Amino acid sequence: MEYQYPIDYHWSTEEIVDVIKFFEHIEAAYERGIERDVLMASYRRFKEIVPSKSEEKKLCGEFEENSGYSSYRTIKKAKESEQGQMIKM
């Protein structure tokens, strides 16, 4: 894909890598499927970095605008699924 991930340049390198990994997992859910537990672990780490709901909405909105992939719908589906299931959007 030819787009940039939404990041905050105040984050550490490790935090930037973890946020990008979260968005890559959202992409994976759309493109090939991803294990629910992997996705949810990535989301929990994302929420450690971005605890604010408004900041999460802003970043995920930018990502959806650039990629067409909805983080909100993907995480909602994952939360409604059981452990060990594959999430495919």
C-alpha positions as CSV (number, residue, x, y, z in Angstrom):
1,M,0.0,0.0,0.0
2,E,1.1,3.5,-0.7
3,Y,0.1,5.5,2.3
4,Q,1.6,6.8,5.5
5,Y,0.6,5.5,9.0
6,P,-0.6,8.2,11.4
7,I,2.0,8.6,14.1
8,D,2.9,11.2,16.7
9,Y,6.6,12.3,16.5
10,H,6.6,12.7,20.3
11,W,6.5,8.9,20.7
12,S,9.6,6.9,21.3
13,T,10.9,4.7,18.4
14,E,9.5,1.6,20.2
15,E,6.1,3.2,20.5
16,I,6.1,4.2,16.8
17,V,7.0,0.6,15.9
18,D,4.2,-0.8,18.1
19,V,1.6,1.6,16.7
20,I,2.6,0.7,13.1
21,K,2.4,-3.0,14.0
22,F,-1.2,-2.4,15.3
23,F,-2.2,-0.8,12.0
24,E,-0.5,-3.6,10.1
25,H,-2.6,-6.1,12.1
26,I,-5.7,-4.2,11.0
27,E,-4.5,-4.5,7.4
28,A,-3.9,-8.2,7.9
29,A,-7.5,-8.7,9.1
30,Y,-8.8,-7.2,5.8
31,E,-6.2,-8.8,3.5
32,R,-5.8,-12.4,4.8
33,G,-7.1,-12.7,8.4
34,I,-5.4,-12.5,11.7
35,E,-5.7,-14.5,15.0
36,R,-7.9,-12.6,17.4
37,D,-5.5,-12.9,20.3
38,V,-2.6,-11.4,18.3
39,L,-4.9,-8.5,17.2
40,M,-6.1,-7.9,20.7
41,A,-2.6,-7.9,22.2
42,S,-1.6,-5.4,19.6
43,Y,-4.6,-3.3,20.4
44,R,-3.9,-3.4,24.2
45,R,-0.4,-2.1,23.4
46,F,-1.8,0.6,21.2
47,K,-4.1,1.7,24.0
48,E,-1.1,2.0,26.4
49,I,0.5,4.4,23.9
50,V,-2.8,6.2,23.0
51,P,-5.0,6.1,26.1
52,S,-7.1,9.0,25.0
53,K,-10.3,8.0,23.2
54,S,-10.3,11.2,21.2
55,E,-6.7,10.7,20.1
56,E,-7.5,7.0,19.2
57,K,-10.5,8.2,17.1
58,K,-8.3,10.8,15.4
59,L,-5.5,8.3,14.5
60,C,-7.8,5.5,13.5
61,G,-9.9,8.0,11.4
62,E,-6.7,9.1,9.6
63,F,-5.7,5.5,9.0
64,E,-9.2,4.6,7.6
65,E,-9.2,7.7,5.4
66,N,-5.8,6.7,4.0
67,S,-6.3,2.9,3.7
68,G,-10.0,2.3,3.7
69,Y,-9.6,-0.1,6.6
70,S,-11.7,0.5,9.7
71,S,-9.8,-0.1,13.0
72,Y,-13.1,0.5,14.9
73,R,-15.1,-2.3,13.1
74,T,-12.1,-4.7,13.2
75,I,-11.6,-4.3,17.0
76,K,-15.4,-4.5,17.5
77,K,-15.5,-7.8,15.6
78,A,-12.5,-9.1,17.6
79,K,-14.1,-8.2,20.9
80,E,-17.3,-10.0,19.9
81,S,-15.3,-13.1,18.9
82,E,-13.9,-15.9,21.0
83,Q,-10.3,-16.5,21.9
84,G,-8.4,-18.4,19.2
85,Q,-10.7,-17.3,16.3
86,M,-9.5,-15.8,13.1
87,I,-10.6,-12.3,12.4
88,K,-11.3,-11.7,8.7
89,M,-13.0,-8.5,7.5
